[in-house]
Amino acid sequence: MNINSSRQAGLGLFRATGIYVGAILGSGILVLPAIAAKEAGPASLLAWTLLLVFCTPVAFSFAEMSRQQPDAGGIAHFVTRAYGRRASAVAGYLFYFAIPFGAPATAVIGGNYIAHALGGGRGTALVAAALLLAAAFASNAVGIRMSSGIQLVLMVLLVGLLALAVALAAPFARAGNFEPFAPHGYWAVGGVASLLFFCFAGWDAVTHLAGEFRNPERDLKRATWLTLVVVGVVYIGVVAASVAVLGPALPGSDVPIAQLLEKGLGGLAAPLTAVAAAVLTFGPINTFVAGASRLGASLASDGVLPRTLVRGAGPGQVPTASLGLLAVMTLLSFGAAAGGLSNTQFQIGAASACFTAVTAFGLIAGIRLLPARTPAWYGVIVAAVVMLAVLLFSGWALLVPVGLAAGALWAARPARRAGVAGAPRRRLPGLRTLPTGRAEAATSAGRLEPVPSAAPPPARP
């Protein structure tokens, strides 16, 4: 009866789809059409299209793994089951330390739109971005959560805004703006695809939702199809309209969506896009910071991050130490960008490379977890190859996930683990020691499977 009641109160198809779309369709679409056009010209439209096609097996691979092994831990759960805690530490590092790159970039995107609406310059954009970051970290410090209903409203708002931008700008489209189609050659399309994965990161979100569906057997694939359709129509429509309408002005634009809206709404466009950009920028930052802060506490409890970060790891608590470290790293990254030592494209590239690596890691785990020689198994192999290919096009940004992976392996190396095991371990809410000497931890960021200890020696006669 409890299980049935839980299912009845679970997520329906459209609400779950709203969360899933909201995890993918974020603020990147507000600025990346311009960055992609700068790197590859109108041919950047090919990168968007190919990445959408290639992400289809990724989306369905995660949906199938979630259907067969539903768990709130998502990729961390899959990697732990397939390859153990050292591999899980690498996946955890890639996600946790990607936030200081991705959060400032996302905030600056929203800040640029707000500054455009207010008639301000770079200083106004940086102040707005700083306020968005502060609001996200403050909301997590007091434990505020966004409900699935709010996520659905935000998704509908974003889709409606982008659809309005495309419709109003369509009469101003010019075929001549697609020439020359590939001014930097077609090889540039591959590099742009790697950068654009920032807009497609989030396909693994369904892995965390599987247990919340009312009918996961039926609705997981339906939600995946709906998400692919919505994301595909919005992305391709917005990018095609941006190229056709803005033409040579697109690569130099910081607010391409606002410029599309201005074609049909005039002065009303900027305030509308500013409000939407602020809300939609805050949402992803708030959600990713919430998950990463708890992941940091979980990694600390496992000995691969400093033990002081464990504080607040229990259910219903605020992981203040982990959240504070994220805030400091994000502030330093934001300061570097504000001071001209970095830029938004660098931060997006680094975050995108990390998220691509995490996605590839989860798919490689699926090769080991799913039944061999089944359609789902072959799909995971194809998706993993695609993600690894996209990762190789990351260029200089590839150094970021490589460095983080090396740091994770060093932190989780056997010698260090042995030293940690020999020290008194702080008992945490949600952490219990099993009779066999194993330990298992459950946190809101994901559940870690029990790790078997060495078998005890036979009793002496």
C-alpha positions in Angstrom: 0.0 0.0 0.0 2.9 2.4 0.7 4.4 1.7 -2.6 1.2 2.3 -4.4 0.6 5.5 -2.5 4.1 6.7 -3.3 3.5 6.0 -7.0 0.2 7.9 -6.9 1.9 10.9 -5.4 4.9 10.7 -7.8 5.7 12.7 -10.8 3.4 12.6 -13.8 4.6 12.6 -17.4 4.4 16.3 -18.0 5.8 17.5 -14.7 8.7 15.1 -15.0 9.2 16.3 -18.6 9.3 19.9 -17.3 12.1 19.1 -14.9 14.0 17.1 -17.5 13.7 19.9 -20.1 14.6 22.5 -17.5 17.8 20.6 -16.7 18.9 20.9 -20.4 17.3 24.0 -21.8 19.1 26.6 -19.8 20.7 30.0 -20.2 23.4 28.8 -22.6 20.9 29.3 -25.5 20.9 33.0 -24.6 24.5 33.5 -25.7 26.0 30.4 -27.4 24.4 31.0 -30.8 26.7 34.0 -31.1 29.8 32.3 -29.8 29.2 29.3 -32.1 28.7 31.6 -35.1 32.0 33.4 -34.3 33.9 30.1 -34.3 32.2 28.4 -37.3 30.0 30.9 -39.1 26.5 29.8 -40.3 27.9 26.2 -40.4 27.6 26.2 -36.6 24.0 25.2 -37.4 25.4 21.8 -38.4 27.0 21.5 -35.0 23.7 22.1 -33.2 21.9 19.6 -35.4 24.6 16.9 -35.2 24.9 17.2 -31.5 21.1 16.9 -31.1 21.2 13.7 -33.2 24.2 12.3 -31.4 22.6 13.0 -28.0 19.6 10.9 -28.9 21.3 7.6 -28.0 22.8 9.3 -24.9 19.3 10.3 -23.7 17.8 6.8 -24.3 20.8 5.0 -22.8 20.4 6.9 -19.5 16.6 6.3 -19.6 17.1 2.5 -20.0 19.7 2.3 -17.3 17.4 4.2 -15.0 14.5 2.0 -15.9 16.5 -1.1 -15.1 18.4 0.3 -12.0 16.4 3.2 -10.6 18.4 5.1 -7.9 18.6 8.7 -6.8 22.4 8.6 -7.1 22.2 8.7 -10.9 25.6 8.5 -12.6 27.5 8.2 -9.3 25.5 5.1 -8.5 26.2 3.6 -11.9 29.9 4.3 -11.7 30.2 2.9 -8.2 28.4 -0.3 -9.1 30.4 -0.8 -12.3 34.0 0.3 -11.3 34.2 0.9 -7.6 34.8 4.0 -5.4 38.0 5.2 -7.1 36.2 5.6 -10.4 33.3 7.2 -8.5 35.7 9.7 -7.0 36.8 10.8 -10.5 33.2 11.3 -11.6 32.5 13.2 -8.4 35.5 15.5 -8.8 34.5 16.2 -12.4 31.1 17.4 -11.4 32.0 19.2 -8.1 34.9 21.2 -9.5 33.0 22.1 -12.8 30.7 24.3 -10.8 33.2 27.1 -10.2 33.6 27.3 -14.0 30.0 26.9 -15.1 28.3 29.0 -12.4 30.1 32.3 -13.1 29.7 31.8 -16.9 26.0 31.3 -16.5 25.6 34.3 -14.2 27.5 36.6 -16.6 25.1 35.4 -19.4 22.2 36.6 -17.3 24.0 39.7 -16.3 24.6 40.8 -19.9 20.9 40.6 -20.6 20.0 42.6 -17.5 22.6 45.2 -18.4 21.3 45.4 -21.9 17.8 46.1 -20.5 19.0 48.8 -18.1 21.2 50.5 -20.7 24.3 49.7 -18.7 27.7 48.4 -19.7 30.1 45.8 -18.5 30.1 47.1 -14.9 26.3 46.7 -14.7 26.5 43.2 -16.1 29.1 42.1 -13.6 27.1 43.6 -10.7 24.0 41.7 -11.9 26.0 38.5 -12.3 27.4 38.8 -8.8 23.9 39.3 -7.3 22.6 36.2 -9.2 25.5 34.2 -7.8 25.0 35.5 -4.3 21.3 34.8 -4.4 21.9 31.2 -5.5 24.4 30.5 -2.7 22.3 32.3 -0.1 19.2 30.3 -1.0 21.2 27.1 -0.6 22.6 28.3 2.7 19.1 28.6 4.2 17.9 25.4 2.5 15.4 26.8 -0.1 14.4 24.3 -2.8 12.6 24.9 -6.0 9.6 22.6 -6.5 8.9 20.6 -9.6 5.9 23.0 -10.3 8.2 26.0 -10.4 10.6 24.1 -12.7 7.7 23.4 -15.0 6.7 27.1 -15.0 10.3 28.2 -15.8 10.5 25.7 -18.6 7.3 26.9 -20.2 8.4 30.5 -19.8 11.7 29.9 -21.5 10.2 27.9 -24.4 7.5 30.6 -24.8 10.0 33.4 -24.9 12.2 31.7 -27.4 9.3 30.7 -29.6 8.1 34.4 -29.5 11.6 35.6 -30.5 11.7 33.2 -33.5 8.2 34.1 -34.7 8.7 37.9 -34.4 12.0 37.8 -36.1 11.1 35.5 -39.0 9.9 38.3 -41.4 13.4 39.8 -41.2 15.3 36.7 -42.3 17.6 36.9 -45.3 19.0 34.0 -47.2 22.1 35.9 -48.0 23.1 35.8 -44.3 24.0 32.1 -44.7 26.9 33.0 -47.0 29.7 32.2 -46.8 28.4 29.1 -45.0 31.7 27.8 -43.5 34.2 30.7 -43.5 36.5 28.9 -41.1 36.2 25.4 -42.7 34.2 22.4 -41.6 36.7 21.3 -39.1 35.6 24.2 -36.9 32.2 22.5 -36.6 33.7 19.8 -34.4 35.3 22.3 -32.1 32.0 24.1 -31.8 30.1 20.9 -31.0 32.4 20.4 -28.0 31.6 23.9 -26.7 27.9 23.5 -27.4 27.6 20.5 -25.1 27.2 23.1 -22.4 23.7 23.5 -23.8 23.1 19.7 -23.9 24.5 18.8 -20.5 21.7 17.4 -18.3 20.6 14.3 -20.2 21.6 12.3 -17.2 19.0 14.2 -15.1 16.5 11.5 -15.8 18.7 9.1 -13.8 17.8 11.0 -10.6 14.1 11.1 -11.5 13.4 7.4 -12.2 12.3 6.6 -8.7 9.9 9.6 -8.6 7.9 8.6 -11.7 4.4 7.3 -11.1 5.0 4.8 -13.9 8.6 4.7 -14.9 8.2 1.6 -17.1 5.9 3.6 -19.4 6.8 7.3 -18.8 10.7 7.3 -18.8 10.9 6.8 -22.6 7.9 9.1 -23.2 9.5 11.9 -21.2 12.7 11.4 -23.1 11.0 11.7 -26.5 9.1 14.8 -25.4 12.3 16.4 -24.1 14.1 15.6 -27.4 11.3 17.2 -29.4 11.1 20.4 -27.3 14.9 20.9 -27.1 15.4 20.1 -30.8 12.7 22.5 -32.0 13.8 25.3 -29.7 17.5 25.0 -30.4 17.3 24.6 -34.1 14.7 27.3 -34.5 16.5 29.9 -32.4 19.9 29.2 -34.0 18.5 29.3 -37.6 16.6 32.5 -36.8 19.7 34.1 -35.3 21.8 33.4 -38.3 19.1 34.3 -40.8 18.1 37.6 -39.1 21.2 38.9 -37.5 23.7 37.7 -40.1 27.2 39.3 -39.8 26.1 41.0 -36.5 25.5 37.7 -34.7 29.2 36.8 -33.9 29.7 40.1 -32.0 26.4 40.0 -30.1 26.3 39.5 -26.3 22.4 39.3 -26.3 21.2 37.7 -29.6 17.8 36.7 -28.2 17.1 40.3 -27.1 18.1 41.5 -30.6 15.7 39.0 -32.1 12.9 40.2 -29.9 13.7 43.8 -30.7 12.9 43.2 -34.3 9.2 42.8 -33.4 8.7 44.4 -30.0 11.1 47.3 -30.1 11.8 48.8 -26.6 9.6 46.2 -24.8 12.0 43.4 -25.8 14.9 44.2 -23.5 13.0 44.3 -20.1 11.1 41.1 -21.1 14.3 39.2 -21.9 16.1 40.6 -18.8 13.5 39.3 -16.4 13.4 35.9 -18.1 17.2 35.7 -18.2 17.4 36.5 -14.4 14.9 33.8 -13.5 16.3 31.3 -15.8 19.9 32.0 -14.8 19.2 31.7 -11.1 17.4 28.4 -11.5 20.2 26.3 -13.0 22.8 27.8 -10.7 20.7 27.1 -7.6 20.0 23.5 -8.7 23.6 22.7 -9.6 25.0 24.3 -6.5 22.5 22.4 -4.3 23.6 19.1 -5.8 27.3 19.8 -5.9 27.4 21.0 -2.2 26.0 17.7 -1.1 28.2 15.8 -3.4 31.2 17.5 -1.8 30.1 16.4 1.7 29.7 12.9 0.4 33.1 12.9 -1.2 34.6 14.2 2.1 32.9 11.4 4.1 34.5 8.9 1.7 38.0 10.4 2.3 38.7 11.9 -1.1 38.1 15.5 0.0 39.1 17.2 3.3 37.2 15.8 6.3 36.1 19.3 7.3 33.7 19.4 4.4 31.6 16.6 5.9 29.8 19.1 8.2 26.1 19.2 7.4 26.0 16.0 5.3 22.9 14.6 7.1 19.4 14.5 5.6 17.7 17.9 5.9 20.9 19.6 6.9 22.9 22.3 5.0 26.4 21.2 4.0 27.9 24.5 5.0 31.6 23.7 4.7 31.2 22.2 1.2 28.9 25.1 0.2 31.4 27.6 1.5 34.3 26.0 -0.5 32.2 26.1 -3.6 31.4 29.8 -3.0 35.1 30.7 -2.5 36.2 28.9 -5.7 33.3 30.4 -7.6 34.2 33.9 -6.3 37.8 33.4 -7.4 36.7 32.2 -10.8 34.3 35.1 -11.2 37.0 37.6 -10.1 39.4 36.2 -12.6 36.8 36.7 -15.4 35.9 40.2 -14.1 39.6 41.2 -14.0 40.2 40.0 -17.5 42.3 37.0 -16.6 39.6 34.7 -18.0 36.5 35.0 -20.1 33.1 33.4 -20.4 34.1 31.2 -23.4 37.0 29.7 -21.4 34.7 29.0 -18.4 32.0 27.5 -20.6 34.6 25.3 -22.4 36.0 24.0 -19.1 32.6 23.3 -17.6 31.4 21.7 -20.9 34.4 19.4 -21.0 33.8 18.3 -17.4 30.1 17.6 -18.0 30.9 15.7 -21.2 33.5 13.6 -19.4 30.9 12.8 -16.6 28.4 11.8 -19.2 30.9 9.6 -21.0 31.8 8.0 -17.6 28.2 7.1 -16.9 27.7 5.6 -20.4 30.9 3.5 -20.0 29.5 2.2 -16.7 26.4 1.3 -18.6 28.4 -1.0 -20.9 29.2 -3.1 -17.8 25.8 -2.8 -16.1 23.4 -3.5 -18.9 22.8 -7.0 -20.3 25.3 -7.7 -23.1 24.2 -7.8 -26.8 20.8 -6.2 -26.2 19.6 -3.1 -28.0 20.2 -1.0 -24.9 23.7 -2.3 -24.6 24.6 -1.5 -28.2 23.0 1.9 -27.7 25.2 2.7 -24.7 28.3 1.7 -26.7 27.3 4.1 -29.6 26.5 6.9 -27.1 29.8 6.4 -25.2 31.8 6.6 -28.5 29.9 9.8 -29.5 30.6 11.5 -26.1 34.3 10.5 -26.2 34.5 11.9 -29.7 32.9 15.2 -28.6 35.3 15.2 -25.6 38.3 14.9 -27.9 37.3 18.1 -29.7 37.5 20.0 -26.4 41.0 21.2 -27.2 42.7 23.1 -24.4 39.6 22.6 -22.2 40.4 18.9 -22.1 43.2 19.7 -19.6 40.6 20.6 -17.0 38.9 17.2 -16.7 42.3 15.4 -17.1 43.7 17.4 -14.2 40.7 16.8 -12.0 40.7 13.1 -12.8 44.4 12.9 -11.8 43.6 14.8 -8.5 40.8 12.4 -7.8 42.9 9.3 -8.3 45.6 10.8 -6.1 43.1 11.5 -3.4 41.6 8.0 -3.6 44.9 6.1 -3.9 45.2 3.0 -1.7 48.0 4.5 0.5 45.9 7.5 1.4 42.8 5.4 1.9 44.7 3.2 4.3 45.7 6.2 6.2 42.2 7.5 6.4 40.9 4.1 7.5 43.4 4.1 10.3 42.2 7.4 11.7 39.0 7.7 13.7 36.2 8.3 11.4 33.5 10.8 12.3 30.1 9.2 12.4 27.6 11.0 10.2 23.8 11.0 10.0 23.0 8.6 7.2 26.3 6.7 7.6 26.3 3.3 9.3 28.9 0.7 9.8 27.9 -2.8 8.8 28.8 -5.9 10.8 31.3 -7.1 8.2 33.4 -3.9 8.4 31.8 -2.4 5.4 30.3 1.1 5.2 27.5 2.6 3.2 26.4 6.2 2.9 23.2 7.7 1.7 23.0 11.4 0.9 20.7 13.6 -1.1 23.4 13.8 -3.8 23.3 10.0 -4.4 23.6 6.7 -2.7 26.9 4.9 -2.5 26.8 1.1 -2.6 28.4 -0.9 0.1 32.1 -1.6 -0.4 33.2 -5.1 0.6 36.1 -5.4 2.9 38.6 -8.1 2.7 37.3 -11.5 3.9 38.2 -12.2 7.5 40.8 -14.9 8.1 39.4 -18.3 9.1 39.1 -18.9 12.9 42.0 -20.7 14.5 41.1 -24.1 15.9 
